[in-house]
Amino acid sequence: AALLGLGAMGPLLGKHRGWTHSRLAMVAVPSPLVLVPMLMENAVVWPGLPYYLAATLGYASHLYMDGILFRR
């Protein structure tokens, strides 16, 4: 419940096209999918890598459709 509440506060941190619509966020936001299993195992493990790649690809497609991914 605490994580759901924390996630629900995300929109309060900025508007829709704010910090969440950047290339840095595209890489950073899904990073817990890879980092949390490594921290739990205290070793370099990759069970979350397919999920991270899928989330990053989905994020990239969203930014591409918004015209942000390849903008200078």
mmCIF file of the C-alpha atoms, coordinates in Angstrom:
data_MODEL
# 
_entry.id   MODEL 
# 
loop_
_atom_site.group_PDB 
_atom_site.id 
_atom_site.type_symbol 
_atom_site.label_atom_id 
_atom_site.label_alt_id 
_atom_site.label_comp_id 
_atom_site.label_asym_id 
_atom_site.label_entity_id 
_atom_site.label_seq_id 
_atom_site.pdbx_PDB_ins_code 
_atom_site.Cartn_x 
_atom_site.Cartn_y 
_atom_site.Cartn_z 
_atom_site.occupancy 
_atom_site.B_iso_or_equiv 
_atom_site.pdbx_formal_charge 
_atom_site.auth_seq_id 
_atom_site.auth_comp_id 
_atom_site.auth_asym_id 
_atom_site.auth_atom_id 
_atom_site.pdbx_PDB_model_num 
ATOM 1  C CA . ALA A 1 1  ? 0.000  0.000   0.000   1.00 0.00 ? 1  ALA A CA 1 
ATOM 2  C CA . ALA A 1 2  ? 2.883  2.349   0.763   1.00 0.00 ? 2  ALA A CA 1 
ATOM 3  C CA . LEU A 1 3  ? 4.409  1.827   -2.686  1.00 0.00 ? 3  LEU A CA 1 
ATOM 4  C CA . LEU A 1 4  ? 1.044  2.421   -4.333  1.00 0.00 ? 4  LEU A CA 1 
ATOM 5  C CA . GLY A 1 5  ? 0.673  5.653   -2.385  1.00 0.00 ? 5  GLY A CA 1 
ATOM 6  C CA . LEU A 1 6  ? 4.169  6.721   -3.354  1.00 0.00 ? 6  LEU A CA 1 
ATOM 7  C CA . GLY A 1 7  ? 3.454  5.983   -7.011  1.00 0.00 ? 7  GLY A CA 1 
ATOM 8  C CA . ALA A 1 8  ? 0.190  7.893   -6.841  1.00 0.00 ? 8  ALA A CA 1 
ATOM 9  C CA . MET A 1 9  ? 2.118  11.007  -5.800  1.00 0.00 ? 9  MET A CA 1 
ATOM 10 C CA . GLY A 1 10 ? 4.171  10.935  -9.015  1.00 0.00 ? 10 GLY A CA 1 
ATOM 11 C CA . PRO A 1 11 ? 1.835  13.207  -10.987 1.00 0.00 ? 11 PRO A CA 1 
ATOM 12 C CA . LEU A 1 12 ? 2.101  15.803  -8.237  1.00 0.00 ? 12 LEU A CA 1 
ATOM 13 C CA . LEU A 1 13 ? 5.822  16.223  -8.974  1.00 0.00 ? 13 LEU A CA 1 
ATOM 14 C CA . GLY A 1 14 ? 5.242  17.707  -12.416 1.00 0.00 ? 14 GLY A CA 1 
ATOM 15 C CA . LYS A 1 15 ? 2.928  18.121  -15.355 1.00 0.00 ? 15 LYS A CA 1 
ATOM 16 C CA . HIS A 1 16 ? 2.340  15.422  -18.010 1.00 0.00 ? 16 HIS A CA 1 
ATOM 17 C CA . ARG A 1 17 ? 5.091  16.597  -20.336 1.00 0.00 ? 17 ARG A CA 1 
ATOM 18 C CA . GLY A 1 18 ? 7.432  17.406  -17.459 1.00 0.00 ? 18 GLY A CA 1 
ATOM 19 C CA . TRP A 1 19 ? 10.393 15.443  -16.163 1.00 0.00 ? 19 TRP A CA 1 
ATOM 20 C CA . THR A 1 20 ? 8.812  12.105  -17.086 1.00 0.00 ? 20 THR A CA 1 
ATOM 21 C CA . HIS A 1 21 ? 9.064  12.932  -20.800 1.00 0.00 ? 21 HIS A CA 1 
ATOM 22 C CA . SER A 1 22 ? 12.838 12.940  -21.179 1.00 0.00 ? 22 SER A CA 1 
ATOM 23 C CA . ARG A 1 23 ? 15.410 10.490  -22.460 1.00 0.00 ? 23 ARG A CA 1 
ATOM 24 C CA . LEU A 1 24 ? 16.993 10.324  -19.011 1.00 0.00 ? 24 LEU A CA 1 
ATOM 25 C CA . ALA A 1 25 ? 13.663 9.319   -17.456 1.00 0.00 ? 25 ALA A CA 1 
ATOM 26 C CA . MET A 1 26 ? 13.244 6.675   -20.185 1.00 0.00 ? 26 MET A CA 1 
ATOM 27 C CA . VAL A 1 27 ? 16.354 4.933   -18.825 1.00 0.00 ? 27 VAL A CA 1 
ATOM 28 C CA . ALA A 1 28 ? 16.001 5.788   -15.125 1.00 0.00 ? 28 ALA A CA 1 
ATOM 29 C CA . VAL A 1 29 ? 12.317 5.126   -14.367 1.00 0.00 ? 29 VAL A CA 1 
ATOM 30 C CA . PRO A 1 30 ? 12.375 1.399   -15.293 1.00 0.00 ? 30 PRO A CA 1 
ATOM 31 C CA . SER A 1 31 ? 15.816 0.856   -13.674 1.00 0.00 ? 31 SER A CA 1 
ATOM 32 C CA . PRO A 1 32 ? 14.385 -0.646  -10.432 1.00 0.00 ? 32 PRO A CA 1 
ATOM 33 C CA . LEU A 1 33 ? 13.349 -3.645  -12.547 1.00 0.00 ? 33 LEU A CA 1 
ATOM 34 C CA . VAL A 1 34 ? 17.069 -4.467  -12.862 1.00 0.00 ? 34 VAL A CA 1 
ATOM 35 C CA . LEU A 1 35 ? 18.470 -2.945  -9.682  1.00 0.00 ? 35 LEU A CA 1 
ATOM 36 C CA . VAL A 1 36 ? 16.082 -4.371  -7.078  1.00 0.00 ? 36 VAL A CA 1 
ATOM 37 C CA . PRO A 1 37 ? 16.864 -8.038  -7.891  1.00 0.00 ? 37 PRO A CA 1 
ATOM 38 C CA . MET A 1 38 ? 20.590 -7.212  -7.704  1.00 0.00 ? 38 MET A CA 1 
ATOM 39 C CA . LEU A 1 39 ? 20.141 -5.585  -4.308  1.00 0.00 ? 39 LEU A CA 1 
ATOM 40 C CA . MET A 1 40 ? 18.012 -8.468  -3.038  1.00 0.00 ? 40 MET A CA 1 
ATOM 41 C CA . GLU A 1 41 ? 20.552 -11.105 -4.126  1.00 0.00 ? 41 GLU A CA 1 
ATOM 42 C CA . ASN A 1 42 ? 23.572 -8.936  -3.274  1.00 0.00 ? 42 ASN A CA 1 
ATOM 43 C CA . ALA A 1 43 ? 25.104 -10.074 -6.564  1.00 0.00 ? 43 ALA A CA 1 
ATOM 44 C CA . VAL A 1 44 ? 24.983 -9.250  -10.245 1.00 0.00 ? 44 VAL A CA 1 
ATOM 45 C CA . VAL A 1 45 ? 21.875 -11.068 -11.476 1.00 0.00 ? 45 VAL A CA 1 
ATOM 46 C CA . TRP A 1 46 ? 19.752 -10.302 -14.518 1.00 0.00 ? 46 TRP A CA 1 
ATOM 47 C CA . PRO A 1 47 ? 16.229 -11.764 -14.025 1.00 0.00 ? 47 PRO A CA 1 
ATOM 48 C CA . GLY A 1 48 ? 14.651 -8.322  -14.487 1.00 0.00 ? 48 GLY A CA 1 
ATOM 49 C CA . LEU A 1 49 ? 16.540 -7.488  -17.679 1.00 0.00 ? 49 LEU A CA 1 
ATOM 50 C CA . PRO A 1 50 ? 13.791 -8.621  -20.122 1.00 0.00 ? 50 PRO A CA 1 
ATOM 51 C CA . TYR A 1 51 ? 11.245 -6.548  -18.199 1.00 0.00 ? 51 TYR A CA 1 
ATOM 52 C CA . TYR A 1 52 ? 13.589 -3.544  -18.140 1.00 0.00 ? 52 TYR A CA 1 
ATOM 53 C CA . LEU A 1 53 ? 14.152 -3.793  -21.892 1.00 0.00 ? 53 LEU A CA 1 
ATOM 54 C CA . ALA A 1 54 ? 10.414 -4.105  -22.546 1.00 0.00 ? 54 ALA A CA 1 
ATOM 55 C CA . ALA A 1 55 ? 9.637  -1.119  -20.309 1.00 0.00 ? 55 ALA A CA 1 
ATOM 56 C CA . THR A 1 56 ? 12.382 0.975   -21.904 1.00 0.00 ? 56 THR A CA 1 
ATOM 57 C CA . LEU A 1 57 ? 11.185 0.074   -25.405 1.00 0.00 ? 57 LEU A CA 1 
ATOM 58 C CA . GLY A 1 58 ? 7.610  0.962   -24.455 1.00 0.00 ? 58 GLY A CA 1 
ATOM 59 C CA . TYR A 1 59 ? 8.785  4.230   -22.927 1.00 0.00 ? 59 TYR A CA 1 
ATOM 60 C CA . ALA A 1 60 ? 10.838 4.985   -26.067 1.00 0.00 ? 60 ALA A CA 1 
ATOM 61 C CA . SER A 1 61 ? 7.866  4.329   -28.335 1.00 0.00 ? 61 SER A CA 1 
ATOM 62 C CA . HIS A 1 62 ? 5.765  6.722   -26.243 1.00 0.00 ? 62 HIS A CA 1 
ATOM 63 C CA . LEU A 1 63 ? 8.438  9.426   -26.461 1.00 0.00 ? 63 LEU A CA 1 
ATOM 64 C CA . TYR A 1 64 ? 8.790  8.784   -30.195 1.00 0.00 ? 64 TYR A CA 1 
ATOM 65 C CA . MET A 1 65 ? 5.051  9.196   -30.765 1.00 0.00 ? 65 MET A CA 1 
ATOM 66 C CA . ASP A 1 66 ? 5.128  12.415  -28.723 1.00 0.00 ? 66 ASP A CA 1 
ATOM 67 C CA . GLY A 1 67 ? 7.975  13.680  -30.941 1.00 0.00 ? 67 GLY A CA 1 
ATOM 68 C CA . ILE A 1 68 ? 10.419 13.890  -28.037 1.00 0.00 ? 68 ILE A CA 1 
ATOM 69 C CA . LEU A 1 69 ? 12.783 10.964  -28.596 1.00 0.00 ? 69 LEU A CA 1 
ATOM 70 C CA . PHE A 1 70 ? 14.687 12.376  -31.580 1.00 0.00 ? 70 PHE A CA 1 
ATOM 71 C CA . ARG A 1 71 ? 14.168 16.059  -30.866 1.00 0.00 ? 71 ARG A CA 1 
ATOM 72 C CA . ARG A 1 72 ? 17.290 18.187  -30.506 1.00 0.00 ? 72 ARG A CA 1 
# 
